[in-house]
Amino acid sequence: MSARGKIIINEEQCKGCGLCVDVCPNKNIYMGKSMNRKGYSTACFQEHPDKGQKGCTACTLCALVCPDTTIEVYRAK
């Protein structure tokens, strides 16, 4: 199944709560190792999933659950 969506995470506003990681049905979001200027480890988007893993479907669950509204979801046309 090919990816039909993409997300952009504003890493400077992300506080690393991990809610988006927990809610992503295809596990395309993970907690990164680098930190933003505020000292938070931020969420990252895996745009090109590993073999056998489904890509982003643009379900918007990550954006809906984000308390800081740092995630933008884009759907492929």
C-alpha positions in Angstrom: 0.0 0.0 0.0 1.5 3.3 -1.0 1.4 6.3 1.3 -1.4 8.8 0.7 -0.3 11.4 3.2 2.4 13.3 4.8 2.8 15.2 8.0 5.0 18.1 9.1 5.9 18.5 12.7 7.0 21.9 14.0 9.9 20.6 16.1 10.5 23.9 17.8 7.0 23.9 19.2 6.8 20.2 20.0 7.1 19.4 23.7 7.7 15.7 23.2 4.5 14.4 24.9 4.4 11.4 22.6 0.6 11.3 22.2 1.0 11.4 18.4 3.3 8.4 18.6 0.8 6.4 20.5 -2.2 7.3 18.3 -0.5 6.7 14.8 -2.2 3.5 13.5 0.8 2.7 11.1 3.6 3.7 13.6 5.0 6.4 11.2 5.8 8.8 14.1 8.6 8.2 16.6 10.4 10.1 19.3 13.6 11.5 17.9 16.9 11.6 19.8 17.8 15.2 19.1 16.4 18.1 21.2 14.8 21.4 20.2 15.9 24.7 21.7 13.6 24.3 24.6 15.3 21.0 25.6 12.5 18.7 24.5 13.0 15.5 22.5 10.6 15.9 19.7 8.4 13.7 17.6 9.6 12.8 14.1 7.8 11.5 11.0 9.1 8.5 9.1 8.2 9.6 5.5 9.5 6.5 3.9 8.4 3.5 5.9 10.4 0.3 6.2 9.6 -2.6 3.9 6.3 -4.2 5.0 5.2 -1.2 7.0 2.3 0.9 5.8 2.8 4.6 5.1 0.9 7.6 6.3 -2.8 7.5 5.4 -3.5 11.2 6.4 -6.0 10.0 9.0 -5.3 13.2 11.0 -5.3 11.5 14.4 -1.9 12.8 15.2 -2.9 16.4 14.6 -6.2 16.0 16.5 -4.4 14.6 19.6 -1.5 17.1 19.6 -2.1 19.5 22.5 0.3 22.1 21.0 -1.1 22.0 17.4 2.4 21.4 16.0 1.4 18.9 13.3 0.1 19.7 9.8 -1.4 16.8 7.8 -1.3 16.8 4.0 -3.2 14.4 1.7 -2.0 13.3 -1.7 -4.3 14.3 -4.6 
